[in-house]
């Protein structure tokens, strides 16, 4: 049977634009969806770079005016892959034009923008590229938590360590400017850790945070530390830094519960560590589970058992699940509401760091 064409216009052609482009090109190879994704037009400011990106990734057309992309009747979905400060204007315009809206994380550069964006997409399919939710090991961790395999949660701890801030050549890029990024390490890295925590461990009730900048004159945080109390009674710690020298992209979490422990690191993204405290004492020990079997999450979508996945696959899975959720008219996660919950926590982090005290998040669902 022929599939319905879904014409995509992507705004942005940098690093994350490449990642999204790959997902658009590959999703039909691994996921059975009702749509044939068509890479119709890619938009950006530099035409020469756009034409090179279009040629490399198979985009049919290029455009330098994003408003023209949104105004086109033949564009069904708009993908936002530009600096954070531009997310709000583009997303709201796309939603008002009746487009499906996909947005890179974090949702916005401020809580006010995030709230307006979430309101705008209430009646159109929407998603945010919190891609780590689709790493098989993390989905499997969620299954084990849901099954009660770790029992009552006591501790949740997360690290996201990156060394890019220590590179002087990065100083002039948009990620290090408040006017374009909104936040530094908190928006870029901590947002991922928070989304994973909300997914695995539920809402955060209150937090206390410290934001710090190492580079003189820089107006965004280089590192953020966070203590949290979760609604389920557990306590958590988070660390996100761009000065984690020796770590290029180390995203980690560990959960300790009454019946066991789970831990994960992106450095070994195809493995999940599990400790079963219900076993006899003389048999207890942490074991690493290779999460690539057919009955593991996405085991039937990608390669044969034991053939590992890479950074690009969770993006493909995110898109595949999103397209199928549209066809079934079912809610998709992470959507703008989920990303707004993350944004509220980031907002509370700034408030806490400024006041030096604890900030309550009661009433904010994850």
N, C-alpha and C positions, 0 to 999 in steps of 0.2 A: 504494500500500500504506500502511496506517496505521502510524504510528510508535509506539514504546513511550514512554509518558510518563515523564519524569524529573523528579520533584518536588524542588525545591530550597528549602532553608531557609538564609537568609543571616543571619549574626550580625554586626551593624554596619550603620549607615546614613549614615556620613559621606561625605567626598569620594570615598574609594576604593570605598565601597559604591555610589555613583552610577555609577562607572566599570564595576564588575562588573555592576550591574543592566542597564546598556546592553548589555553583552556577552551576558547571558542573553536579553535581548529580541531582539537582532539576529542571533545566531549562525545561526538557521534560515534567514535571508534570504540568507546568503552561503556556507554550508557544508552539504553534503548529509550529514547524519549519521542514524543509525538512531533518534535520540531527538527527541521533542518536549519541549523544556525548558519546565517550568511553574514560574513564580515563585510559589511556594506561600505562604511566610511570611517576613517580615523581622522581625528581632529587635533590640531596643535598649532603653536605659533610659528614654528620654523618649517617652511614648506619643503626644504631640501631634506631635513631629517624625516619628515612625514613620508615623503616619497620613498625614502630608503626603507622605512618601517613597513610601509604598505607593500613594497616589493618582497620584503623578507617574509612577512607574515600573511600575505594573501588578502590584504584589504583592497576592495575594488576601487575606492576613491579616496581622495584626501580633501580636507577642508580646514581653513584657518579661522573660521568663525563658528563657535559652538552654537550660537543661537540659530544659525541656518540649519545645523544638523537637527536640532530639536523641532524646528518648524517643518521639516520634511514629512510629508504624508507617508512615505514609504519606509520610514524608520519606526520599528516596533519597540525597540529597547534601547535605552541609553546607559552606557557603562561609564562611570566617573572614575578616572585614574589620574587625577591632577592634585596639586598641593591642597592641603586641608582647608585653607581659607576660601577656596573656590567651590567646595562641595555643596554648600547650602544653596547658593544662587542657581547652580546648574540643576541640582536635584529638584528644587521647587518648580523651576520652569519646566523640567521634563515631566513631572507629575501633573502639572496643570495642562500640559499638552496631551495627557492621556497615555504617556509612554510607560512601559515597564522600566523600573529604575534599579540599577545595580551600582553600588558605591563602595569604594575602597575604605578601609578603616584608617584612623578613627572616623566616626561619622562626621564630625565637624570640628571647628577650632574653638567653639564655645558651647556652653549648655543652652544658651538662648537659640543659637542656630540649630542645634540638634533637635530641640523641641519643635521649632517651626518646620523642619524637614520631616519629622515623624508625623506631624499633623497633615502635612501636604500629601503624603503617600498613603493615607488611610484607605483609599479606594483603588489603589493600583498595586499589582504585585511588586514586591521590593525585597532586596537582599543586601547584606553587607558582607564583604569578603573576609570574614573571620575564618580563614581557611584551616586553622589548626583544629577546629572542631571536626574536620573530616580526615584527620590522620587516623588510620585504623587502630593504632595503639591507644589513642585517646578515646575513640568511640568504644573500644573494648573496655577501657577503664571505667567509662560511664556505665556499661552493662554490669560490670562487677560491683560497682557501688550500688546500683539499683537492685541487684540481687541480694544485697546485704552481706557480701563476702568480706567487707572490712568492718562491718558492724557500726557502732557509734563512732562518728568522726571526732577525733580529739584535735589534731593538728593538720593544717594545710599550709605548705610553704612553697614559694615559687621564686625562681630566679630567671631574669632575662639579661644576659651579659653580652655586651657588644663592645668592640674597641674602636669604633669609627670616630668617636669624639677626639681621640688622641692623634688623629691624622690632620695636620694643618690644612691640607688641600680641601677638606670638607667644610671649612669654616664659612665659605661664601654660598653654600648650597641652601635651598629653601628649607630643608629640615631643621636648620639651625637659626631660623629667623621667626620670631613670634608672629610677625605680621603675616607670614605665609603658613606656618605650621600650627600656631596656637600654643603648643607645648613642645617640649623636647623629648627626652627619653620617656617621659610619662605617656605622652600620646602615641609615640612611635612603638615602644616596646611594652610598657606596663599595660597598655590597653589589651594586648593579646593575652597577657597573664591573667588579667581580671576577667576577660571573657571566658577563658578556660575554667577559672575558679567558679564562676557563676554557673557554668554548664555542669561541672562535676559536683560542686559542694553547696550550691544554692546561694540565696541573697546574703549580702553583707549588711549588718545592722549599724555598725559604727566603726570609725577608723581614726588613726592618728598617723600623720605623715611628715616626712622631712624631704624637702627638695633642695638640691645643691647644684651649683654651677662652678665648674673648675676653671673654665677658660675666661680670662679677664674680658669684660665688655660684652660677653654673650648674653642675650636676653631670654634664653630658654634654659630649662633644667638639663644638666648633664647626667644627673643621677637622682633617683627617687627611692626612698625607703618607706615602707608602709606596714603598720600593724593593724589587724582587723579582727573584729568579732563577728562571726557568722550567725545567722538566724537559727541554725541547727545546734548551737551551743559550742561549736568548735572555735578555735582561734587560729589566726593566720599571719604569716609574714610574707612580704613581697620585696624584692629588690630588682630594680631596673636601672641599668647604667650603660652609657656609651664610653665609659672608661674602664671596662672590664678587660684590661690588656691581657692578651693570651686567649681570648674567647672571641671568635669572629661572629657567632650567632648562637649562643648557648641558651636555649629555652628549656627550662626544667621545672618540674613540680614533684612534690612528694606528699602523700596523704597517709597519716597514721590513724588507725582506728582500733576499736576494742578487739576486733577479730583478725586484723591484718594490716598490711601496708601496700601501697602502690607507689611506684615512682617511674618517671619518664624523663628522657632528655632527647632533644632534637638531634643531638650528635649521633644517636642510635635510634632513628625514628621508626625503625621496623621492630623494635623490641619494647616490651613492657615488663618492668620488674614487679614481682608479686611475692609477698610473704604471708603465709597462712598460719596465723597464730592458734588456730583450732586443731592443728595436727599435734600428735604426741611430741613432747619436748625434744626427744632424741631424733626426730625427723624434721624439725623446723629448720628452715633456711631460705634465704631469698633466692628465687629462681627467675631467670630471664626467659620470657616467653616470646618467641619469634612470631609476630602477629601477621603471618602471611599464608595461613591455611585457608582452604576453601570456606570453612565455616567461621572464619574471622570476618570482621566488617570489611566490605568491599572485596572479599576474597574471590568472588565470582566475576568481578568487573575488570580486574587488571590481569596480572600475570599468574603463572602456575605457582603452586606452593613453593616457598623458599626463594622465589625470585623477588628481590627487594624493590620497594618503591622509592621515589625521590621527591624532592621539594615540590615539583609541579603537579603531582598526582592529587593531593588534597584540593587544589584549585579546580581540577577537572571534576572531582567528586562533588564539590560544592555546587558547581554549575549544573551537573547532571541531576542532583537532587532538587535543585531549584526549578529546573524546567519541568520535572515530573510533578512537583508540587503545584505548579501553575495548571498543568493539565488536569490534575485531580481536584483543583480548587481547594487545596489544603494549605494551612499556614506553613511557612518556611522559617527555619531558624538557622543562622542568625539573621533577623530582619532589622528594620530600623528601630523597632521597639526594644529589641535586645541591645542594640548598639547605643540607644539612648540610656539604658541602664548603666552601661559602661561609662558613658559620658558623665552621668550624674556622679559616679564614683570619682572620676578624674576631677570633676569640679570640687567635690568634697576634699580631695587630696590637696588641691591648691588652697582651699580655705583653711584646712588644718595646718598646713605648712606655714601659712601666713600668721595664724593665731598661736601656734604652738600647742594646741589642745586637741581633744577628741571631738569629732563631728558625727552627728547622728544621721543615718540614712533610713530611718524607719518609714515604712510606707512605700519605699521604692522597690518594686519587684524586679527580679533578674530576668 
